[in-house]
Amino acid sequence: MRNASDLVISVKPHSLSIMDDGRFVLSFDRAGRLYTAYREGRTFVRGLSGTVVEKWHEQGEPEAPKQVRVLAEEEKRAFLTQLWSDVQTTIAAFRRGDARVQFFGGGVSASDLDRWLERLLAWDVQAYARDEERFLSVYKPVSILPPDQYLALVLQVTEGCHWNKCTFCDFYRDRRFRIKTDEEVRRHIAAVREFLGDSITLRRSLFLADANALIIPQERLLRILEIIHESFVFDERRVEGAFEGIYSFLDAYSGMRRTTEDFAALRERRVKRLYLGVESGHDELLRFVNKPGTAREALEVVSRIKAAGLAVGVIILVGLGGEAFFDSHVRETIAVLNEMPLGREDIIYLSPLYIHPGSDYEEKARAFHIRALAPHEVKRQIHLIREGLRFASSVERPRISIYDVREFVY
């Protein structure tokens, strides 16, 4: 007979978790959608798109790289079938009095919990399949976000990438770049809100997508931000139903078109942090991978953003240029990062390069006989960059984090 202490339902204002000691942990949002699961040493993340990513470390090999893969359709159906069975079993046990309930944060009554559990039961395999179809009627595929924004609410005010020629990137090859009209933005916001329903409460920030929404001319961008403010409430104290800020990507080349005053106007409209794919401080390497802009332009754009009172996320591609560019990539990247006026609100992301088979980068590297770095060499490059960084104050230094793009799912 099951011990009630083994089975726990943990309730927070915006999420609910089911824990069966030694077997699994399942987490759901307010609408009953699964977003994470842990089972037998493996973590599963389901995106709103329906994609399920599995992550794990090989047992007995603590130094081995993390394994990440997307579940195939048949595997995903089996996973969701088992999930629904576990949910049914847990809720039946709860109703028999064979499970404990823990409340955290307040705001959820016993009747709220009962309705929440009923929602979980409605999410069988067919319901998840219908949800995937609905997602595609609201969004183009959301290709990538910075790790600290994985739970942001994405608004695709643009589609695609205005440049779309970097040899290492294939995120937006499936669509042409365009800026949505004001009316399209309004319709998109309405569709997003309807699709998410109560799931929206799990999202605490807004992210303007796709690749570089800040390519939008300033006057038009300010108008779009006003439309967003008509639909959403912002409050840094994270009061119920409010978002704490707006975030987006920006590239150095187009960022040079904006003044410090332009960035300050965005801050006044609740834009909090902008993320720059700097990739490298070595201009020759940037030219090799067809990245627009230079390291000095990236430094200038970061300086303007910081002068305007905004935070930045600086993304560096570890392993870019392989063995041929190893030393220059490390040396020049450290140099440009050390010149940037970064503080504790900022983030440096070190993102290992994953070469897409058949990509322009793979073909060009092969033509120039450039060997890709082995995993231990990627680790060494990360270590060298970290060791070379110098900041004015240990208290005010930016966060430094690994950014594994394989883990992203929206």
Secondary structure as the mmCIF struct_conf table of DSSP 4:
data_model
#
loop_
_struct_conf.conf_type_id
_struct_conf.id
_struct_conf.beg_label_comp_id
_struct_conf.beg_label_asym_id
_struct_conf.beg_label_seq_id
_struct_conf.end_label_comp_id
_struct_conf.end_label_asym_id
_struct_conf.end_label_seq_id
HELX_RH_3T_P HELX_RH_3T_P1 ALA A 4 ASP A 6
STRN STRN1 LEU A 7 VAL A 11
BEND BEND1 PRO A 13 HIS A 14
STRN STRN2 SER A 15 ASP A 20
TURN_TY1_P TURN_TY1_P1 ASP A 21 ARG A 23
STRN STRN3 PHE A 24 ASP A 29
TURN_TY1_P TURN_TY1_P2 ARG A 30 ALA A 31
BEND BEND2 GLY A 32 GLY A 32
STRN STRN4 LEU A 34 ARG A 39
TURN_TY1_P TURN_TY1_P3 GLU A 40 GLY A 41
STRN STRN5 ARG A 42 ARG A 46
TURN_TY1_P TURN_TY1_P4 LEU A 48 SER A 49
BEND BEND3 GLY A 50 GLY A 50
STRN STRN6 VAL A 52 TRP A 56
TURN_TY1_P TURN_TY1_P5 GLN A 59 GLY A 60
TURN_TY1_P TURN_TY1_P6 PRO A 62 GLU A 63
BEND BEND4 ALA A 64 ALA A 64
HELX_LH_PP_P HELX_LH_PP_P1 PRO A 65 LYS A 66
STRN STRN7 GLN A 67 VAL A 70
HELX_LH_PP_P HELX_LH_PP_P2 LEU A 71 ALA A 72
HELX_RH_AL_P HELX_RH_AL_P1 GLU A 73 ARG A 96
TURN_TY1_P TURN_TY1_P7 GLY A 97 GLY A 97
BEND BEND5 ALA A 99 ALA A 99
STRN STRN8 ARG A 100 PHE A 103
BEND BEND6 GLY A 105 GLY A 106
HELX_RH_AL_P HELX_RH_AL_P2 ALA A 110 ALA A 122
HELX_RH_AL_P HELX_RH_AL_P3 VAL A 125 VAL A 138
BEND BEND7 LYS A 140 LYS A 140
HELX_RH_3T_P HELX_RH_3T_P2 PRO A 147 GLN A 149
TURN_TY1_P TURN_TY1_P8 TYR A 150 LEU A 151
BEND BEND8 ALA A 152 ALA A 152
STRN STRN9 LEU A 153 GLN A 156
BEND BEND9 VAL A 157 VAL A 157
STRN STRN10 THR A 158 GLU A 159
BEND BEND10 GLY A 160 GLY A 160
BEND BEND11 HIS A 162 TRP A 163
TURN_TY1_P TURN_TY1_P9 THR A 167 PHE A 168
TURN_TY1_P TURN_TY1_P10 PHE A 171 ASP A 174
BEND BEND12 ARG A 175 ARG A 175
STRN STRN11 ARG A 178 ILE A 179
HELX_LH_PP_P HELX_LH_PP_P3 LYS A 180 THR A 181
HELX_RH_AL_P HELX_RH_AL_P4 ASP A 182 LEU A 196
HELX_RH_3T_P HELX_RH_3T_P3 GLY A 197 LEU A 202
BEND BEND13 SER A 205 SER A 205
STRN STRN12 LEU A 206 ALA A 209
BEND BEND14 ASP A 210 ASP A 210
TURN_TY1_P TURN_TY1_P11 ALA A 211 ASN A 212
HELX_RH_3T_P HELX_RH_3T_P4 ALA A 213 ILE A 215
BEND BEND15 ILE A 216 ILE A 216
HELX_RH_AL_P HELX_RH_AL_P5 GLN A 218 SER A 231
STRN STRN13 VAL A 233 PHE A 234
TURN_TY1_P TURN_TY1_P12 GLU A 236 ARG A 237
TURN_TY1_P TURN_TY1_P13 GLU A 240 GLY A 241
STRN STRN14 ALA A 242 PHE A 243
STRN STRN15 ILE A 246 LEU A 250
HELX_RH_AL_P HELX_RH_AL_P6 ALA A 252 GLY A 255
TURN_TY1_P TURN_TY1_P14 MET A 256 ARG A 257
BEND BEND16 ARG A 258 ARG A 258
HELX_RH_AL_P HELX_RH_AL_P7 THR A 260 GLU A 268
TURN_TY1_P TURN_TY1_P15 ARG A 269 ARG A 270
STRN STRN16 VAL A 271 GLU A 279
BEND BEND17 GLY A 281 GLY A 281
HELX_RH_AL_P HELX_RH_AL_P8 ASP A 283 PHE A 288
TURN_TY1_P TURN_TY1_P16 VAL A 289 ASN A 290
BEND BEND18 GLY A 293 GLY A 293
HELX_RH_AL_P HELX_RH_AL_P9 ALA A 295 ALA A 307
TURN_TY1_P TURN_TY1_P17 ALA A 308 GLY A 309
STRN STRN17 ALA A 311 VAL A 318
TURN_TY1_P TURN_TY1_P18 GLY A 319 PHE A 325
HELX_RH_AL_P HELX_RH_AL_P10 PHE A 326 GLU A 339
BEND BEND19 MET A 340 MET A 340
TURN_TY1_P TURN_TY1_P19 ARG A 344 GLU A 345
STRN STRN18 ILE A 347 PRO A 352
HELX_LH_PP_P HELX_LH_PP_P4 ILE A 355 HIS A 356
TURN_TY1_P TURN_TY1_P20 PRO A 357 GLY A 358
HELX_RH_AL_P HELX_RH_AL_P11 ASP A 360 ALA A 367
TURN_TY1_P TURN_TY1_P21 PHE A 368 HIS A 369
HELX_LH_PP_P HELX_LH_PP_P5 ILE A 370 ALA A 374
HELX_RH_AL_P HELX_RH_AL_P12 PRO A 375 GLY A 388
BEND BEND20 ALA A 392 ALA A 392
TURN_TY1_P TURN_TY1_P22 SER A 394 GLU A 396
HELX_LH_PP_P HELX_LH_PP_P6 ARG A 397 PRO A 398
STRN STRN19 ARG A 399 ILE A 402
HELX_RH_3T_P HELX_RH_3T_P5 VAL A 405 GLU A 407
#
